[in-house]
Amino acid sequence: SFPEFVEKFTQALNSKPSFAFDTETTGLDPWSADLVGISISWIDNEAFYLPILPAIFPGGEKAIAADAVRNALSPVFADAAIEKIGLNLKFDIEILNHFGMDVAGPLFDAMLASYVLSPDGRQNGLKALTLKHLKERMTTFEEMTAGKDSILEVDLATVGQYACHDADASYRLRAILERELGEPVRDQQGKLVPSLRKVFEEIESPLVHVLVAMERIGIAIDAERLTKLGEEFLAEIQSHEKKIIELAGVEFNLNSPKQLSEVLFEKLQLPTQGVRKTSHGYSTDANVLAKFEEKYEIARE
């Protein structure tokens, strides 16, 4: 039966020092989407997919009761001694939190590792990293759900294969990206010396848990004070705008770079030497205005 399978599966999972996981959901908002499946991998080229009710598949395949999955997997995911691997883990952790499961322990997020290794790179998604490092083209979510309104209309075999590839790829990417981060080097006190490894392990990875907690709990704000500040700032802005109009001697839209350029450099004849020309006229950015602050009151405003 499914409960027995989940129990045996969990026993095997609990003996592993680390595992990769990915969630399948009905949407991209972690606080409103429903969890319909979890894929897990702890060995290269092998993964398991647990479909979760209320998922009902077109072929009549059965999913596992949410309580059975929650009760079995919660202790494993909450075990601080087991490393969790994935990509964009903040989303998956928030999904599991919403489902009623906590996630603790060290994290290895392939997206964060890729970002640390190449801050200027823009291809840090799972599909791009898998193609780059594993030389495998993954099926996209759009391809999997083509012609369907949601993932719930896709047959279990297709969803399972898609989900398992996600978890398996995340697991295999870890070994590659960890090598690129370099061996950890520690000082005489045992602390990591400044390095990409240190940035990843001591700044980026721990921050995931912090961000999840912040988004779940929120922050306290003084709404009345914020409203008052907004009114004060608006009054100050309007005062500056009125003064600028008076100094210009003409009504114009201060938010229009073209009109501002015309007022400053055509009507008021501010010097244009050294000022960059744009498609709207002469530049009116902050650096340009700063050069005129000493001699021209309108620039100070």
C-alpha positions in Angstrom: 0.0 0.0 0.0 1.0 3.6 -0.4 1.5 4.3 3.3 3.8 1.3 3.6 5.8 2.4 0.5 6.2 5.9 1.9 7.4 4.5 5.3 10.0 2.3 3.6 11.0 5.1 1.3 11.5 7.4 4.3 13.6 4.9 6.2 16.0 4.7 3.2 16.0 8.5 2.8 16.7 9.0 6.5 19.9 7.1 6.3 21.4 9.4 3.7 23.7 12.4 4.6 22.2 14.5 1.8 19.5 14.4 -0.8 18.2 16.6 -3.6 14.5 17.4 -3.9 12.1 19.4 -6.0 8.4 20.3 -5.7 5.7 20.2 -8.3 2.9 22.7 -7.7 -0.2 24.2 -9.3 1.4 27.7 -9.5 4.4 29.9 -8.8 3.1 31.7 -5.7 4.4 29.6 -2.8 1.7 30.9 -0.5 -1.3 30.1 -2.7 -0.1 27.2 -4.9 -0.9 23.6 -4.0 1.8 21.0 -3.7 1.0 18.1 -6.0 4.3 16.1 -5.8 7.8 15.9 -4.4 10.8 14.4 -6.3 13.8 13.2 -4.4 17.2 11.9 -5.5 20.2 10.7 -3.5 22.2 8.8 -6.1 23.3 9.8 -9.6 20.7 9.0 -12.4 18.1 7.8 -10.0 15.1 9.6 -8.5 11.7 9.0 -7.0 8.5 10.9 -7.4 5.7 11.1 -4.8 2.4 12.3 -6.2 0.3 13.9 -3.6 -3.5 14.3 -3.3 -5.5 16.3 -4.3 -3.6 15.5 -7.5 -5.8 13.3 -9.7 -4.4 12.1 -13.0 -6.1 11.6 -16.4 -5.2 8.0 -16.5 -6.8 7.3 -13.1 -3.5 6.8 -11.3 -3.6 7.2 -7.6 -1.7 9.8 -5.6 -0.7 9.5 -2.0 -2.7 11.1 0.8 -1.2 14.4 1.9 -1.1 13.4 5.6 0.8 10.2 4.8 3.5 12.2 3.0 3.6 14.9 5.6 3.9 12.6 8.5 6.5 10.4 6.9 8.8 13.1 5.4 8.5 15.9 8.0 11.1 14.4 10.4 13.6 13.9 7.5 13.2 17.4 6.1 13.4 18.9 9.6 16.6 16.9 10.4 19.3 19.6 10.8 22.0 16.9 10.2 20.9 16.1 6.6 21.9 18.4 3.8 19.2 19.4 1.3 20.1 20.0 -2.3 18.1 21.8 -5.0 17.8 24.8 -7.2 16.0 28.0 -6.0 15.4 26.2 -2.7 13.7 29.3 -1.2 10.6 28.5 -3.3 10.6 24.8 -2.5 11.0 25.4 1.2 8.2 28.0 1.2 6.0 25.5 -0.6 6.8 22.8 2.0 6.2 25.3 4.8 2.8 26.0 3.4 2.2 22.3 3.1 3.0 21.9 6.8 6.6 20.8 6.7 9.7 22.5 8.0 13.1 22.3 6.3 16.2 22.6 8.4 19.9 21.8 7.9 22.6 22.9 5.5 21.6 23.7 1.9 23.3 23.4 -1.4 21.4 25.6 -3.9 22.8 25.1 -7.4 21.4 28.5 -8.5 23.2 30.3 -5.7 26.4 28.4 -6.3 26.3 29.3 -10.0 25.6 33.0 -9.1 28.6 33.0 -6.7 30.8 31.5 -9.4 29.6 33.8 -12.1 27.8 36.9 -10.7 27.5 38.5 -14.1 25.9 35.4 -15.6 22.2 35.3 -16.4 21.7 31.6 -17.0 21.4 30.2 -13.5 18.2 28.2 -14.0 18.1 24.5 -13.7 17.6 23.9 -17.4 20.5 26.2 -18.4 22.9 24.7 -15.8 22.0 21.2 -16.7 22.7 21.9 -20.4 25.9 23.6 -19.6 27.4 21.2 -17.0 25.6 17.9 -17.7 25.1 18.3 -21.5 21.5 17.3 -21.1 18.5 19.2 -22.6 15.7 19.1 -20.1 12.0 19.2 -20.9 10.5 22.6 -20.0 7.4 23.0 -17.9 5.7 24.6 -21.0 6.5 21.6 -23.1 5.3 19.2 -20.5 1.9 21.0 -20.1 1.5 21.9 -23.8 -2.2 21.9 -24.6 -3.2 21.6 -21.0 -4.6 24.1 -18.6 -2.5 22.9 -15.6 -0.1 20.3 -14.4 -3.1 18.4 -13.0 -4.1 17.5 -16.5 -0.8 15.8 -17.4 -0.5 12.1 -16.9 1.5 10.7 -14.0 4.2 9.1 -16.0 5.0 12.4 -17.8 5.0 14.4 -14.6 7.0 11.9 -12.7 9.7 11.7 -15.4 9.9 15.5 -15.5 10.0 15.9 -11.8 12.6 13.1 -11.3 14.9 14.7 -13.9 14.8 17.9 -11.9 15.8 16.3 -8.6 18.4 14.1 -10.3 20.0 17.0 -12.2 20.1 19.0 -9.0 21.9 16.2 -7.2 24.5 15.8 -10.0 25.1 19.5 -10.4 26.1 19.7 -6.7 29.3 17.7 -7.3 30.3 19.8 -10.3 29.6 23.2 -8.8 31.2 22.3 -5.4 34.4 21.4 -7.2 34.3 24.8 -8.9 33.8 26.6 -5.6 37.2 25.1 -4.6 38.4 23.2 -1.6 37.6 24.9 1.7 40.6 26.6 3.2 40.6 27.3 7.0 42.8 29.4 9.2 44.4 28.2 12.5 41.1 28.8 14.3 39.3 26.6 11.8 37.4 29.5 10.2 37.0 29.6 6.4 39.4 32.1 4.8 37.9 34.7 2.4 37.0 32.8 -0.8 34.1 32.0 -3.1 33.5 29.0 -0.9 33.2 31.2 2.2 30.7 33.5 0.4 28.6 30.5 -0.6 28.7 28.7 2.7 28.6 31.5 5.2 26.6 34.2 3.4 24.4 33.0 0.5 23.3 29.6 1.8 22.3 30.6 5.3 20.4 33.5 3.9 17.9 31.2 2.3 16.5 30.2 5.7 16.5 33.8 6.8 14.5 35.0 3.8 12.0 32.2 4.1 11.4 33.1 7.8 11.1 36.8 6.9 8.6 36.2 4.1 6.6 33.8 6.3 6.5 36.0 9.4 6.6 39.4 7.8 7.8 42.6 9.5 6.0 45.0 11.8 5.4 48.4 10.4 3.9 51.6 11.8 1.2 52.3 9.1 0.3 55.6 10.6 3.9 56.8 10.7 4.5 55.7 7.1 1.4 57.6 6.0 2.6 60.7 7.7 6.1 60.3 6.2 4.5 60.0 2.8 2.6 63.2 3.3 5.8 65.0 4.4 7.8 63.8 1.5 5.0 64.7 -1.0 4.8 68.2 0.5 8.6 68.6 0.2 8.6 67.4 -3.4 5.8 69.8 -4.3 7.7 72.7 -2.7 10.8 71.9 -4.8 8.7 71.6 -7.9 7.0 75.0 -7.3 10.4 76.6 -6.7 11.8 75.1 -9.9 8.9 76.3 -12.0 9.4 79.8 -10.5 13.1 79.8 -11.4 12.4 78.5 -14.9 9.8 81.1 -15.5 7.7 78.6 -17.4 5.4 75.6 -16.7 6.8 72.3 -17.8 6.8 68.6 -16.8 9.7 68.0 -14.5 9.5 64.2 -15.2 10.2 64.7 -18.9 14.0 64.6 -19.7 13.2 66.3 -23.0 11.4 69.3 -21.5 13.9 69.6 -18.7 16.7 69.7 -21.2 15.0 72.4 -23.2 14.4 74.6 -20.1 18.0 74.2 -18.8 20.0 74.4 -22.0 17.8 76.4 -24.4 15.7 78.7 -22.3 18.1 79.3 -19.4 21.3 78.8 -21.5 23.2 76.7 -19.1 26.6 75.8 -20.6 26.6 72.5 -22.6 30.4 72.0 -22.8 31.1 68.5 -21.5 27.5 67.6 -21.3 26.5 64.3 -23.1 23.8 64.6 -25.7 21.0 62.1 -25.8 18.0 61.4 -28.0 16.0 63.8 -25.8 18.6 66.6 -25.9 21.4 67.2 -23.5 21.6 64.9 -20.5 20.0 66.0 -17.3 21.1 63.1 -15.1 22.2 63.6 -11.5 25.9 63.8 -12.3 25.2 66.6 -14.8 23.0 68.6 -12.4 25.6 68.2 -9.7 28.1 70.1 -11.8 25.8 73.1 -12.0 24.7 73.2 -8.3 27.2 75.8 -7.2 26.3 78.4 -9.8 22.7 77.7 -10.6 20.0 77.6 -8.0 17.6 75.6 -10.2 20.1 72.7 -10.3 20.3 72.7 -6.5 16.5 72.3 -6.4 
